[in-house]
Amino acid sequence: MTSNMDREMILADFQACTGIENIDEAITLLEQNNWDLVAAINGVIPQENGILQSDYGGETISGPAFDPASHPAPAPAPSSSSAFRPVMPSRQIVERQPRMLDFRVEYRDRNVDVVLEDSCTVGEIKQILENELQIPVSKMLLKGWKTGDVEDSTVLKSLHLPKNNSLYVLTPDLPPPSSSSHAGALQESLNQNFMLIITHREVQREYNLNFSGSSTIQEVKRNVYDLTSIPVRHQLWEGWPTSATDDSMCLAESGLSYPCHRLTVGRRSSPAQTREQSEEQSTDVHMVSDSDGDDFEDASEFGVDDGEVFGMASSALRKSPMMPENAENEGDALLQFTAEFSSRYGDCHPVFFIGSLEAAFQEAFYVKARDRKLLAIYLHHDESVLTNVFCSQMLCAESIVSYLSQNFITWAWDLTKDANRARFLTMCNRHFGSVVAQTIRTQKTDQFPLFLIIMGKRSSNEVLNVIQGNTTVDELMMRLMAAMEIFTAQQQEDIKDEDEREARENVKREQDEAYRLSLEADRAKREAHEREMAEQFRLEQIRKEQEEEREAIRLSLEQALPPEPKEENAEPVSKLRIRTPSGEFLERRFLASNKLQIVFDFVASKGFPWDEFKLLSTFPRRDVTQLDPNKSLLEVKLFPQETLFLEAKE
């Protein structure tokens, strides 16, 4: 008689080998073969010429070899750290290969995964655990074997173990950990994020949901209700740990496998049917959700559908709308949207652009090609069952938030109110055309929220993708990355065109600058020449005026001179001979009684004014111009004759 844990492992191995995803179908096939794994596999995958050896009873079964074309390849299972990790067998088994066994070993607050061939011994497991847990092998008791305690030298193959096994370590000789370390481990778990891989049994669809360790089991079930429309009280669960007995328990305390844990949920059609299934499959591990069961137990008696009851409860949690109706200013509306979004889903969310849609276009498209980004428009709808899950699990995922902030300008709008919906459709028709507006207009409420990916082009704005709310984080990321690939290719072309245009403009700008500088140089030359000519003209005028003035003075002095006396005169006559700087001599006779000033006037009348030239005598050498001009020639001893010479003053 196999135990519940054995059946879980046999079921997991059977699904991994055969690729049968439907749990009910797999259980039926195993029960038909009395839970004999090899017999059940041979019943699904017939053998022709090979020999398949059982790892559960040591028996050998002959049969036809496996034909790859006769059975589809099993779908790859997502990576998980749950109790089992299926390993795909070889397509054609001719002889027995070493069998790999998975062990999950629990020690206090830690789980260690060990993978070994079945030819290894128990002691080798302990040696691996010694390195991982830092516990000496001599202090370690490895428990959880189906056959009871085993020796370290026991070969694993002799124990006929299933592929996936759970063991635990006891250390009675070591002191228990302090309460402070336990509290620290719990606090660390509360800060961790758990990936729950939840399979919806009826539609065979898988959801990958991220929850923090502080989230409760009740929150998980309510989110699953939003995804599957199965009310919490009608949810039938598989895969919860046995310690998860209370829906108010947080995930960190529930015993879930970290970082991933696999669960299955289905609909329990009626309490009677659920009890009947529970009796028939008492060996399976099921967790039926009874949350809020007392509160809504009699709801059906009053003609109220459970979905309506929970829908009202969910709506009641919303304290205020995401966006005011008929908001005049789009920036104010988006401020309220951001504040309400943060209050509902936390501060880890995309940075919503605060401003009009036109301003978002300017920020994303109408900048340099290197600085351009894609525009992501998030369309919210409070009445959609997908909204809460999409916002909390997809839109607020750290990977999505980081990718959007780096590569997108994110703008949001709430379509819950008819007035806001009509206003957005008008904007959409104006900016994207009637086809896109009609596409959004025809979307059903349950298809929201929507994510529009917009790329700016030279003449218009192109909608690259419309992402509906029924998606996963991986699919959302893939579609965002696909849009980025298209955008990056277009951006490289735009950058190239912009660089070429800027190069042409730079050349033209340099040519214009050189031409401008040339014109300025020519103008400066012309102005300098004009200034020089004007200065020469001014100096020439001054010179002419000075010459005219000097000539006038000379003429006036010449006319004012007394007549030259004759050599034979009754009065004494002084004969002066004056040598000019050019070597010429000026000769004239003066009366000895004439004043020295008359000599100065004579010299000035010949072009040598006394204020510019000195009149010097030879023996003795003296400066005559320094003498009193009112004295007579006789008094200054320039009689009867004297030779003087002119010298320019310094």
C-alpha positions as CSV (number, residue, x, y, z in Angstrom):
1,M,0.0,0.0,0.0
2,T,1.6,3.3,-1.1
3,S,1.4,6.3,1.1
4,N,0.1,9.7,0.1
5,M,3.6,11.1,-0.2
6,D,4.6,8.2,-2.5
7,R,1.6,8.7,-4.7
8,E,2.4,12.4,-5.1
9,M,5.9,11.5,-6.2
10,I,4.7,8.7,-8.5
11,L,2.2,11.1,-10.0
12,A,4.8,13.8,-10.6
13,D,7.2,11.3,-12.3
14,F,4.4,9.8,-14.4
15,Q,3.4,13.3,-15.7
16,A,7.0,14.2,-16.4
17,C,7.6,11.0,-18.4
18,T,4.4,11.0,-20.3
19,G,3.7,14.7,-20.8
20,I,0.1,14.2,-19.5
21,E,-0.8,17.6,-17.9
22,N,-4.4,16.7,-16.8
23,I,-4.1,15.4,-13.2
24,D,-7.4,13.5,-13.2
25,E,-6.4,11.6,-16.4
26,A,-3.0,10.8,-14.9
27,I,-4.5,9.6,-11.6
28,T,-7.0,7.4,-13.5
29,L,-4.2,5.7,-15.6
30,L,-2.1,5.1,-12.4
31,E,-5.1,3.6,-10.5
32,Q,-5.7,1.3,-13.5
33,N,-2.2,0.0,-13.0
34,N,-2.4,-0.1,-9.2
35,W,0.0,2.9,-8.9
36,D,2.8,0.9,-10.7
37,L,4.8,3.6,-12.4
38,V,6.5,1.5,-15.0
39,A,3.4,-0.4,-15.9
40,A,1.5,2.9,-16.3
41,I,4.2,4.4,-18.5
42,N,4.4,1.3,-20.7
43,G,0.6,1.5,-21.0
44,V,0.9,5.0,-22.4
45,I,4.2,4.6,-24.2
46,P,4.3,1.1,-25.8
47,Q,7.8,-0.6,-26.1
48,E,8.8,-2.7,-29.1
49,N,12.3,-4.0,-28.9
50,G,13.8,-2.4,-25.8
51,I,13.8,-3.3,-22.1
52,L,12.5,-0.8,-19.5
53,Q,13.6,-1.6,-16.0
54,S,11.5,-0.5,-13.0
55,D,13.1,1.6,-10.4
56,Y,10.3,0.9,-8.0
57,G,10.4,-2.9,-7.7
58,G,13.5,-3.9,-9.6
59,E,11.4,-5.9,-12.2
60,T,12.2,-5.9,-15.9
61,I,9.5,-5.4,-18.5
62,S,10.1,-6.3,-22.1
63,G,8.2,-4.6,-24.8
64,P,8.4,-2.6,-28.0
65,A,10.8,0.3,-28.2
66,F,9.5,3.9,-27.8
67,D,8.7,5.5,-31.1
68,P,9.1,9.3,-30.9
69,A,6.5,9.9,-33.6
70,S,3.9,7.9,-31.7
71,H,3.6,10.2,-28.7
72,P,4.0,14.0,-28.4
73,A,6.9,15.4,-26.5
74,P,6.0,16.4,-23.0
75,A,5.7,20.1,-22.4
76,P,8.6,21.6,-20.6
77,A,7.8,22.3,-17.0
78,P,8.6,25.7,-15.6
79,S,11.5,26.0,-13.2
80,S,10.5,25.6,-9.7
81,S,11.9,24.7,-6.3
82,S,8.9,22.7,-5.2
83,A,8.9,19.2,-3.8
84,F,9.7,17.6,-7.2
85,R,11.6,18.7,-10.3
86,P,10.7,16.3,-13.2
87,V,13.6,15.2,-15.4
88,M,12.7,14.2,-19.0
89,P,13.7,10.7,-19.9
90,S,15.5,9.7,-23.0
91,R,13.3,9.1,-26.0
92,Q,14.6,5.6,-26.6
93,I,15.8,3.4,-23.6
94,V,17.9,0.6,-24.8
95,E,19.8,-0.1,-21.5
96,R,19.5,1.2,-18.0
97,Q,21.4,4.5,-17.5
98,P,22.3,5.8,-14.0
99,R,19.1,7.1,-12.4
100,M,19.2,10.6,-10.9
101,L,17.4,11.1,-7.5
102,D,16.3,14.5,-6.1
103,F,16.4,15.0,-2.3
104,R,15.0,18.0,-0.5
105,V,16.5,18.0,3.0
106,E,15.0,20.2,5.6
107,Y,17.0,21.4,8.6
108,R,15.3,23.9,11.0
109,D,14.6,26.9,8.8
110,R,16.6,25.8,5.8
111,N,16.0,23.6,2.8
112,V,18.8,22.0,0.8
113,D,18.4,20.4,-2.6
114,V,20.7,17.4,-3.3
115,V,20.8,15.6,-6.7
116,L,22.7,12.2,-6.8
117,E,22.9,9.1,-8.9
118,D,21.2,6.0,-7.3
119,S,24.6,4.4,-7.3
120,C,25.7,6.7,-4.5
121,T,25.5,6.0,-0.8
122,V,23.6,7.6,2.1
123,G,27.0,8.8,3.5
124,E,27.7,10.8,0.3
125,I,24.4,12.7,1.0
126,K,25.6,13.5,4.5
127,Q,29.0,14.7,3.2
128,I,27.2,17.2,0.9
129,L,25.0,18.3,3.7
130,E,28.1,18.7,5.9
131,N,29.4,21.3,3.4
132,E,26.0,23.1,3.0
133,L,24.9,23.1,6.7
134,Q,28.3,23.2,8.4
135,I,27.3,20.3,10.6
136,P,29.7,17.4,11.2
137,V,28.6,14.1,9.8
138,S,29.0,12.5,13.3
139,K,26.5,15.0,14.7
140,M,23.9,14.5,12.0
141,L,20.9,12.1,11.9
142,L,19.3,11.9,8.5
143,K,15.7,10.9,8.8
144,G,12.6,10.5,6.6
145,W,13.6,7.2,4.9
146,K,10.6,5.0,4.0
147,T,12.3,1.9,5.2
148,G,13.3,3.4,8.5
149,D,16.9,4.2,9.6
150,V,19.6,3.3,7.1
151,E,23.4,2.9,7.4
152,D,25.8,5.5,5.8
153,S,27.1,2.7,3.5
154,T,23.6,1.9,2.1
155,V,23.5,2.3,-1.7
156,L,20.5,4.4,-2.7
157,K,19.5,2.0,-5.5
158,S,18.9,-0.7,-2.9
159,L,16.2,1.5,-1.2
160,H,14.0,1.6,-4.4
161,L,13.4,5.3,-3.9
162,P,11.2,7.5,-6.1
163,K,12.8,10.3,-8.1
164,N,11.8,13.0,-5.6
165,N,12.4,12.5,-1.9
166,S,11.9,14.6,1.3
167,L,14.3,14.1,4.2
168,Y,15.1,16.0,7.4
169,V,18.1,16.3,9.6
170,L,18.1,16.1,13.4
171,T,21.0,17.3,15.5
172,P,20.2,16.2,19.1
173,D,23.8,16.9,20.3
174,L,23.7,20.6,19.0
175,P,21.9,23.4,21.0
176,P,18.7,24.8,19.4
177,P,19.0,28.2,17.6
178,S,18.2,31.3,19.7
179,S,14.8,32.9,19.3
180,S,16.5,36.0,17.9
181,S,17.9,34.1,14.9
182,H,14.5,32.6,14.3
183,A,12.9,36.0,14.4
184,G,15.6,37.3,12.0
185,A,14.9,34.4,9.6
186,L,11.1,35.1,9.8
187,Q,11.7,38.8,9.1
188,E,13.9,37.9,6.1
189,S,11.2,35.6,4.8
190,L,8.6,38.4,5.1
191,N,10.8,40.6,2.9
192,Q,11.2,37.9,0.2
193,N,9.0,37.5,-2.9
194,F,7.3,34.1,-3.6
195,M,6.5,33.0,-7.1
196,L,3.3,30.9,-7.0
197,I,2.7,28.8,-10.2
198,I,-1.0,28.3,-10.0
199,T,-2.7,25.9,-12.5
200,H,-6.4,26.4,-13.2
201,R,-7.6,22.8,-13.4
202,E,-10.7,23.2,-15.6
203,V,-9.1,25.3,-18.4
204,Q,-5.6,23.9,-17.9
205,R,-4.1,27.4,-17.8
206,E,-1.1,28.4,-15.7
207,Y,-0.6,31.7,-13.9
208,N,2.7,32.9,-12.5
209,L,2.0,35.3,-9.6
210,N,4.4,37.2,-7.4
211,F,3.5,37.8,-3.7
212,S,5.6,39.2,-0.9
213,G,6.2,37.1,2.1
214,S,3.9,39.3,4.2
215,S,0.9,38.6,1.9
216,T,-1.7,36.3,3.4
217,I,-3.2,33.2,1.9
218,Q,-6.6,35.0,1.8
219,E,-5.1,37.7,-0.5
220,V,-3.8,34.9,-2.8
221,K,-7.3,33.4,-3.0
222,R,-8.9,36.7,-3.7
223,N,-6.5,37.4,-6.5
224,V,-7.1,34.0,-8.0
225,Y,-10.9,34.8,-7.8
226,D,-10.2,37.9,-10.0
227,L,-8.4,35.7,-12.5
228,T,-10.6,32.6,-12.6
229,S,-14.0,33.9,-11.4
230,I,-14.1,31.1,-8.9
231,P,-15.4,32.5,-5.6
232,V,-13.1,31.9,-2.7
233,R,-15.6,29.6,-0.9
234,H,-15.8,27.4,-4.0
235,Q,-12.1,27.1,-4.6
236,L,-10.6,23.6,-4.3
237,W,-6.8,23.7,-3.8
238,E,-4.0,21.3,-4.1
239,G,-0.4,21.8,-3.1
240,W,-0.7,23.9,0.0
241,P,1.7,22.8,2.8
242,T,0.1,21.0,5.7
243,S,1.1,23.8,8.0
244,A,-1.0,26.3,5.9
245,T,-4.2,25.8,7.9
246,D,-5.4,29.4,8.3
247,D,-6.2,31.8,5.5
248,S,-5.0,34.7,7.7
249,M,-1.5,33.2,7.8
250,C,1.2,35.0,5.8
251,L,3.1,33.2,3.1
252,A,6.4,33.4,5.0
253,E,4.9,31.3,7.8
254,S,2.9,28.9,5.7
255,G,5.8,26.6,4.7
256,L,5.8,27.4,1.0
257,S,8.9,26.4,-1.0
258,Y,11.1,29.4,-1.8
259,P,11.4,31.0,-4.3
260,C,8.7,29.0,-6.3
261,H,5.8,26.9,-5.3
262,R,3.3,25.1,-7.5
263,L,-0.4,25.0,-6.7
264,T,-3.5,23.8,-8.4
265,V,-7.0,25.3,-8.1
266,G,-10.4,24.1,-9.3
267,R,-14.1,24.8,-8.8
268,R,-16.0,22.9,-6.2
269,S,-19.5,22.7,-7.7
270,S,-21.4,21.9,-4.6
271,P,-20.7,21.0,-1.0
272,A,-22.1,17.5,-1.5
273,Q,-20.0,16.8,-4.5
274,T,-16.9,18.2,-2.7
275,R,-17.5,15.8,0.2
276,E,-17.9,12.9,-2.2
277,Q,-14.7,13.7,-4.0
278,S,-12.9,14.1,-0.7
279,E,-14.1,10.6,0.4
280,E,-13.1,9.0,-2.9
281,Q,-9.6,10.7,-3.0
282,S,-8.8,10.7,0.7
283,T,-5.2,9.9,0.0
284,D,-4.6,13.1,-2.1
285,V,-3.5,16.3,-0.5
286,H,-6.3,18.8,-1.0
287,M,-6.9,22.2,0.6
288,V,-10.4,23.4,0.3
289,S,-10.8,27.1,1.0
290,D,-13.4,27.8,3.7
291,S,-12.5,31.5,3.9
292,D,-15.5,33.7,4.4
293,G,-17.7,30.5,4.2
294,D,-19.7,31.5,7.3
295,D,-20.3,35.0,6.0
296,F,-21.7,33.9,2.6
297,E,-23.0,30.4,3.5
298,D,-26.6,31.3,2.9
299,A,-26.1,33.7,0.0
300,S,-27.5,31.2,-2.5
301,E,-30.7,30.9,-0.5
302,F,-31.4,34.6,-1.2
303,G,-30.8,34.2,-5.0
304,V,-27.4,36.1,-4.8
305,D,-24.6,34.7,-6.9
306,D,-21.3,34.2,-5.1
307,G,-19.5,36.2,-7.8
308,E,-21.8,39.1,-7.2
309,V,-21.2,39.0,-3.5
310,F,-17.4,38.9,-3.8
311,G,-17.6,41.5,-6.6
312,M,-19.4,43.9,-4.2
313,A,-16.9,43.1,-1.5
314,S,-14.0,43.8,-3.8
315,S,-15.7,47.1,-5.0
316,A,-16.3,48.1,-1.4
317,L,-12.5,48.1,-0.8
318,R,-12.1,50.9,-3.3
319,K,-12.4,54.1,-1.3
320,S,-12.3,56.5,-4.2
321,P,-12.3,56.4,-8.0
322,M,-9.0,56.3,-9.8
323,M,-9.8,59.5,-11.7
324,P,-12.4,62.2,-11.2
325,E,-15.2,62.4,-13.7
326,N,-15.2,65.4,-16.1
327,A,-11.8,66.6,-14.9
328,E,-11.0,69.9,-16.6
329,N,-7.2,69.5,-16.2
330,E,-5.6,66.3,-17.3
331,G,-2.6,66.9,-15.1
332,D,-4.8,67.2,-12.0
333,A,-6.6,64.0,-13.0
334,L,-3.4,62.1,-13.4
335,L,-2.1,63.3,-10.0
336,Q,-5.2,61.8,-8.4
337,F,-4.7,58.6,-10.5
338,T,-1.1,58.2,-9.3
339,A,-2.0,58.8,-5.7
340,E,-4.9,56.3,-5.8
341,F,-2.8,53.8,-7.7
342,S,-0.1,54.0,-5.0
343,S,-2.6,53.6,-2.2
344,R,-4.1,50.5,-3.8
345,Y,-1.0,48.7,-5.1
346,G,2.0,50.2,-3.3
347,D,4.7,52.6,-4.3
348,C,6.5,50.2,-6.6
349,H,4.7,51.1,-9.9
350,P,5.6,52.8,-13.2
351,V,6.2,56.5,-13.0
352,F,3.1,57.9,-14.7
353,F,3.6,61.1,-16.7
354,I,1.7,64.0,-15.2
355,G,0.3,66.2,-18.0
356,S,-1.8,66.0,-21.1
357,L,-1.4,63.4,-23.8
358,E,0.0,66.1,-26.1
359,A,2.7,66.9,-23.5
360,A,3.5,63.2,-23.2
361,F,4.0,63.2,-27.0
362,Q,6.4,66.1,-26.7
363,E,8.4,64.4,-24.0
364,A,8.6,61.0,-25.9
365,F,8.8,61.9,-29.6
366,Y,9.7,65.6,-30.2
367,V,13.2,65.6,-28.9
368,K,16.5,64.5,-30.4
369,A,16.5,61.0,-31.9
370,R,18.9,59.7,-29.2
371,D,16.6,60.9,-26.5
372,R,13.3,59.6,-27.9
373,K,11.3,56.9,-26.1
374,L,8.3,54.7,-26.7
375,L,5.0,55.9,-25.2
376,A,3.1,53.4,-23.1
377,I,-0.6,54.3,-22.5
378,Y,-2.1,52.3,-19.6
379,L,-6.0,52.2,-19.8
380,H,-7.5,51.3,-16.4
381,H,-11.0,50.0,-15.8
382,D,-12.2,49.3,-12.2
383,E,-15.0,47.0,-13.4
384,S,-12.7,44.4,-15.0
385,V,-12.0,41.3,-13.0
386,L,-8.4,41.3,-14.4
387,T,-7.6,44.8,-13.2
388,N,-6.4,44.0,-9.6
389,V,-4.2,41.1,-10.7
390,F,-2.8,42.9,-13.7
391,C,-1.9,46.0,-11.6
392,S,-0.5,44.1,-8.5
393,Q,1.2,41.2,-10.3
394,M,2.2,42.5,-13.7
395,L,2.3,46.3,-13.8
396,C,4.0,46.5,-10.3
397,A,6.5,43.8,-10.9
398,E,10.0,45.2,-10.4
399,S,11.3,44.0,-13.8
400,I,8.4,45.6,-15.6
401,V,8.7,48.9,-13.6
402,S,12.4,49.1,-14.3
403,Y,12.1,48.3,-18.0
404,L,9.3,50.9,-18.4
405,S,11.2,53.6,-16.6
406,Q,14.3,53.1,-18.7
407,N,12.7,52.8,-22.1
408,F,9.2,54.3,-22.0
409,I,7.2,57.4,-21.1
410,T,4.1,55.9,-19.3
411,W,0.8,57.8,-19.5
412,A,-2.4,56.5,-17.9
413,W,-6.1,57.1,-18.1
414,D,-9.2,55.6,-16.3
415,L,-12.0,54.5,-18.6
416,T,-14.4,53.4,-15.7
417,K,-16.5,56.6,-16.0
418,D,-18.4,57.1,-19.3
419,A,-17.3,60.8,-19.5
420,N,-13.7,59.9,-19.1
421,R,-14.0,57.1,-21.7
422,A,-15.6,59.4,-24.2
423,R,-12.9,62.0,-23.6
424,F,-10.1,59.5,-24.2
425,L,-11.8,58.2,-27.4
426,T,-11.9,61.7,-28.7
427,M,-8.1,62.1,-27.9
428,C,-7.5,58.7,-29.5
429,N,-9.4,59.6,-32.7
430,R,-7.5,62.9,-33.0
431,H,-4.0,61.4,-32.4
432,F,-4.2,57.9,-33.7
433,G,-7.1,57.8,-36.1
434,S,-10.6,56.3,-36.2
435,V,-9.4,52.7,-36.5
436,V,-7.6,52.7,-33.2
437,A,-10.4,54.6,-31.5
438,Q,-12.9,52.0,-32.8
439,T,-10.7,49.1,-31.6
440,I,-10.7,50.5,-28.1
441,R,-14.4,51.3,-28.2
442,T,-15.3,47.7,-29.1
443,Q,-13.2,46.2,-26.2
444,K,-15.2,44.5,-23.6
445,T,-14.9,45.4,-20.0
446,D,-13.3,42.0,-19.1
447,Q,-10.6,42.6,-21.7
448,F,-9.3,45.6,-19.8
449,P,-6.9,46.9,-18.6
450,L,-5.1,47.7,-21.9
451,F,-1.6,48.7,-22.6
452,L,-1.0,50.6,-25.8
453,I,2.6,50.9,-27.1
454,I,3.0,54.0,-29.3
455,M,5.9,54.9,-31.5
456,G,6.3,58.4,-32.9
457,K,7.0,58.7,-36.7
458,R,7.8,61.7,-38.9
459,S,4.2,62.2,-40.1
460,S,2.1,60.2,-37.6
461,N,2.0,58.2,-34.4
462,E,1.9,54.4,-34.9
463,V,0.3,52.0,-32.4
464,L,2.8,49.1,-32.3
465,N,0.9,46.8,-29.9
466,V,-2.3,46.5,-27.9
467,I,-1.7,44.3,-24.8
468,Q,-4.8,43.1,-23.0
469,G,-5.0,42.4,-19.2
470,N,-5.2,38.6,-19.5
471,T,-1.4,38.1,-19.8
472,T,1.6,37.1,-17.6
473,V,4.7,39.0,-16.5
474,D,6.8,37.0,-19.0
475,E,4.5,37.6,-21.9
476,L,4.2,41.3,-21.0
477,M,7.9,41.6,-20.9
478,M,8.4,39.8,-24.2
479,R,5.9,42.1,-25.9
480,L,7.5,45.2,-24.5
481,M,10.9,43.9,-25.6
482,A,9.5,43.1,-29.1
483,A,8.2,46.7,-29.3
484,M,11.6,48.0,-28.2
485,E,13.3,46.0,-31.0
486,I,11.1,47.7,-33.6
487,F,11.6,51.1,-32.0
488,T,15.4,50.6,-31.7
489,A,15.7,49.8,-35.4
490,Q,13.7,52.9,-36.3
491,Q,15.6,55.0,-33.8
492,Q,18.9,54.0,-35.4
493,E,17.7,55.2,-38.8
494,D,16.4,58.4,-37.3
495,I,19.8,58.9,-35.5
496,K,21.6,58.3,-38.8
497,D,19.4,60.8,-40.7
498,E,19.6,63.3,-37.9
499,D,23.4,63.0,-37.8
500,E,23.6,63.5,-41.5
501,R,21.3,66.5,-41.4
502,E,23.3,68.0,-38.5
503,A,26.5,67.4,-40.4
504,R,25.1,69.2,-43.4
505,E,23.8,72.0,-41.2
506,N,27.2,72.2,-39.5
507,V,29.0,72.5,-42.9
508,K,26.5,75.2,-44.0
509,R,26.8,76.9,-40.6
510,E,30.6,76.9,-40.9
511,Q,30.4,78.2,-44.4
512,D,28.0,81.0,-43.4
513,E,30.3,81.8,-40.4
514,A,33.4,81.9,-42.7
515,Y,31.5,84.1,-45.1
516,R,30.3,86.4,-42.3
517,L,33.9,86.6,-40.9
518,S,35.2,87.4,-44.4
519,L,32.6,90.2,-44.8
520,E,33.5,91.5,-41.4
521,A,37.2,91.4,-42.3
522,D,36.5,93.2,-45.5
523,R,34.4,95.8,-43.8
524,A,37.0,96.2,-41.1
525,K,39.7,96.8,-43.7
526,R,37.5,99.2,-45.6
527,E,36.6,101.1,-42.4
528,A,40.3,101.1,-41.3
529,H,41.3,102.5,-44.8
530,E,38.6,105.1,-44.6
531,R,39.7,106.1,-41.1
532,E,43.3,106.3,-42.3
533,M,42.3,108.4,-45.3
534,A,40.2,110.6,-43.0
535,E,43.1,111.0,-40.6
536,Q,45.5,111.8,-43.4
537,F,43.1,114.3,-44.8
538,R,42.6,115.8,-41.3
539,L,46.4,116.0,-40.7
540,E,46.8,117.5,-44.2
541,Q,44.2,120.1,-43.4
542,I,45.9,120.9,-40.1
543,R,49.3,121.1,-41.9
544,K,47.9,123.4,-44.5
545,E,46.2,125.5,-41.9
546,Q,49.5,125.7,-40.0
547,E,51.4,126.5,-43.1
548,E,49.0,129.2,-44.1
549,E,49.1,130.5,-40.6
550,R,52.9,130.5,-40.6
551,E,52.9,132.1,-44.0
552,A,50.6,134.8,-42.8
553,I,52.7,135.4,-39.8
554,R,55.9,135.5,-41.9
555,L,54.4,137.9,-44.4
556,S,53.2,140.1,-41.6
557,L,56.6,140.1,-40.0
558,E,58.3,140.7,-43.3
559,Q,56.1,143.7,-44.0
560,A,56.7,145.0,-40.4
561,L,60.5,144.9,-40.8
562,P,62.2,148.3,-41.1
563,P,63.9,148.9,-44.4
564,E,67.4,147.5,-44.7
565,P,69.9,150.5,-44.2
566,K,72.5,151.1,-46.8
567,E,76.2,150.4,-46.2
568,E,77.0,154.0,-46.1
569,N,74.7,155.4,-43.6
570,A,75.1,158.2,-41.1
571,E,74.2,155.8,-38.3
572,P,76.3,152.8,-37.3
573,V,75.3,149.7,-39.2
574,S,75.7,146.1,-38.0
575,K,76.0,143.4,-40.7
576,L,74.8,140.0,-39.7
577,R,75.4,136.7,-41.5
578,I,73.0,133.8,-40.4
579,R,73.6,130.2,-41.4
580,T,70.5,128.1,-41.7
581,P,70.2,124.3,-40.8
582,S,70.3,123.5,-44.6
583,G,73.7,125.3,-44.9
584,E,72.4,128.4,-46.7
585,F,73.3,131.9,-45.4
586,L,71.0,134.8,-44.7
587,E,72.7,138.2,-44.9
588,R,71.2,141.6,-43.9
589,R,72.2,144.9,-42.5
590,F,70.6,146.4,-39.4
591,L,71.1,149.6,-37.6
592,A,73.1,149.1,-34.4
593,S,70.3,150.8,-32.6
594,N,67.7,148.3,-33.8
595,K,66.3,146.0,-31.1
596,L,67.2,142.3,-31.1
597,Q,63.5,141.6,-31.7
598,I,63.9,142.9,-35.2
599,V,66.6,140.3,-35.9
600,F,64.2,137.6,-34.5
601,D,61.4,138.9,-36.8
602,F,63.7,138.8,-39.8
603,V,64.7,135.2,-39.1
604,A,61.0,134.3,-38.6
605,S,60.1,136.0,-41.9
606,K,62.4,133.6,-43.6
607,G,60.6,130.6,-42.1
608,F,62.5,130.1,-38.9
609,P,60.3,131.3,-36.0
610,W,62.2,132.0,-32.9
611,D,59.9,129.7,-30.8
612,E,61.1,126.7,-32.9
613,F,64.7,127.7,-33.6
614,K,67.6,128.9,-31.5
615,L,70.0,131.6,-32.8
616,L,73.5,130.9,-31.6
617,S,76.7,132.9,-31.8
618,T,80.1,131.3,-32.4
619,F,82.7,133.1,-30.3
620,P,81.8,133.1,-27.6
621,R,79.0,130.5,-28.1
622,R,75.8,131.7,-26.7
623,D,72.1,131.4,-27.3
624,V,71.0,134.8,-28.5
625,T,67.3,133.8,-28.3
626,Q,67.8,133.8,-24.5
627,L,68.8,137.5,-24.4
628,D,66.4,140.3,-23.9
629,P,64.8,141.1,-27.3
630,N,64.3,144.7,-26.3
631,K,68.0,145.4,-26.2
632,S,69.8,146.9,-29.1
633,L,72.3,145.0,-31.3
634,L,75.0,147.2,-29.9
635,E,74.1,146.3,-26.4
636,V,74.2,142.6,-27.1
637,K,77.5,143.0,-28.9
638,L,76.3,142.1,-32.4
639,F,78.1,145.0,-33.9
640,P,79.6,145.8,-36.3
641,Q,79.3,142.3,-37.8
642,E,78.6,138.9,-36.6
643,T,78.1,135.4,-37.9
644,L,75.2,133.4,-36.3
645,F,73.7,130.0,-37.1
646,L,70.2,128.6,-36.6
647,E,69.5,125.4,-34.7
648,A,66.2,123.7,-34.1
649,K,65.0,123.5,-30.6
650,E,64.5,120.1,-29.0
